[in-house]
């Protein structure tokens, strides 16, 4: 069975929305973690907002290795209306997101990534479909914005790996206990 792997940048106060606004001082430890995460993934689930933002940016980006990964990977998009942007290897999810993801988990292939996409991440965490969660937390309190873990039921986690980077990021990986 394939694993669903959530990867998020969070501020110290749990904000995930517009992470580019509070993610500073990127370093080699954070880069290496990101490279390790995508190395096992061959598909991605995105929400509409993340998809529209990324479809406008990543096809022409030279930020590697993520640009090559995200442009080649099949992208499954949870959206209730037609997608406005075209992007190679994109499939709009029709029907129930949890059922779609369960079917995808039961298919053959590598890990299935969730990057950004707060609503999708929250829905799949609440449904018990996320297997691993990776968080990169810069030393910043955002103060406002949508929080990833707000409104979820209690979810137990087991620490797989954690490290502090030279610029103060906390990089942690957890197994989601079901």
N, C-alpha and C positions, 0 to 999 in steps of 0.2 A: 504494500500500500504506500502511495506517495504521501509525503508530509506537506502540510501547509505551514509556511514559515513567514512570520510577521517581522518586518524590519521598520523601525520608526526612530526618528529623532524626536526627543522630548526635552523640554526645558525641565529644570529641577522641580517646578510646580506642576508638571504633567501636561503642559501645553504641547500639542502636536501641530496645530494649524500654522501654516506659513513658517515652517521651521527655518527656511532660508533667512528669515528676519532675525533669528537669535542664534544661529549656528556660526560661530566665529572661530578663528584659529584652528582650522582643520590641520591634522597632522598625520604622520605615517601610520600610527596605530589605528586611527579611525579608517584610513584608506585600506589598510590590510584587512581589517575586519569586514569592510564592505566587499572587498574582493573575495574573501572566503565565503561570505554569505551567497553571493550570486554564482559562485563556482558550481554549486550543486543544483541550481534552479534551471528549469527549462520552460517555465510558463509563469505568467504573472496575472494576478487579478487586480483590477483597478476600479475605483469609483469614477463617476462621470467627471467631477471637477479635476481630479488628478489627471485623468486621461486627457481632457481638453488642454490643460496647462502643459502637460508633457508632450502631447502631439505637436504642439507649436514650438517646442524647444529641442527635444532629443533627436529628431531626424537629421538635423544639421550640426549637432554638437560634436565636439572633438574631445570631450571629457571621457577619458578611457579609464577602466574597461567598461564602465557602465553604459556608455553610448552604444557600443557594439552589442552588448548583452540585450538591452531593452529594445533596440531596433529590430533584432532578429527574433526575440522570444515571442511566442504566441501571447497575445494580450487579450484577456477576457474582461469585458467591461460591464459592470453592473449599472445599467441606466434604464430609465422607464420611457425615454423618448429617443428618437434617432440621434446618432452622434454627429456633431457638426464638423469635426476634423477628420480627415482621412489619415491613416497611419498603417503601414504594412503590418500584416499578421494580426489584425484586430478582429475580434468576434464579440458582438454585443450579446450579453447573456439574456436570454428570453426565459421568463418563468422565475421560479423561486431560487434565490441566491444559494441558500443552504443546500438545497437538493442538487443544484448544479455542481457545487463544490464537492459534495459527498461523492457524486458520480466521477468527478475529475480525480479525486483521491483514489478511487477504485480502479482507475485506468493505469496503464503503464507509463513510465517516464520518471523524470527527476522531481525534485522539490518544486512546489508551487509557491511563488512569492507573493506577498502583499507588501507593497511599498507605499507609504503615505496612505491616502484613501481612508480617512478616519471612520466614516460610516461603515464601510465594508469591513474594516478591522474590528470595529465594535460588534457588528452583526455576527461575524464568524467567531469571535471570542465568546460571545454570549451563547452561540449555538454549539460550543464545544468542538469546533472544527479546526482550531489552530493548534498545532503540535509544538512549535518552537517560536519563541519571541525574542528578538534581538533589539536592544535599545542602546542608542548612543545619546548620552545626556551631557551637553556642554554645561560649564559652570555659569548658568544664566537662569534667572527667574524672569519669565516672560510677563507675568502679571495679568495678562488677559489673552483670550483666544480659546478655541475649542480644546478641551482636554481629552486625550485618548481614552483614559480609563474611567472617566466619569459615567455613572449610571449603569455600570456593569454589575452583574452578580459577583459574589465572591468567587475568585478563581485562584486555585493553589498553583504555585510555581516551584520548580526545583532549579537552583542555580547550576548551570553547566560550566560557565566561564565568566569571569569578571576581571577587569583591569582598568586602571587609571592611566590615561594617556599623558604624554609630556605637557600638553596644553590644558589639562584638567578635565577632559571628557571622561565620564564613566561609561565604559563599554561593557554591557552585560548581556549574556545569553541565558535564556531559561527554557526548560522543558515545561510545557503546560500539562498539569496533571489532570487526567480525566477520571 
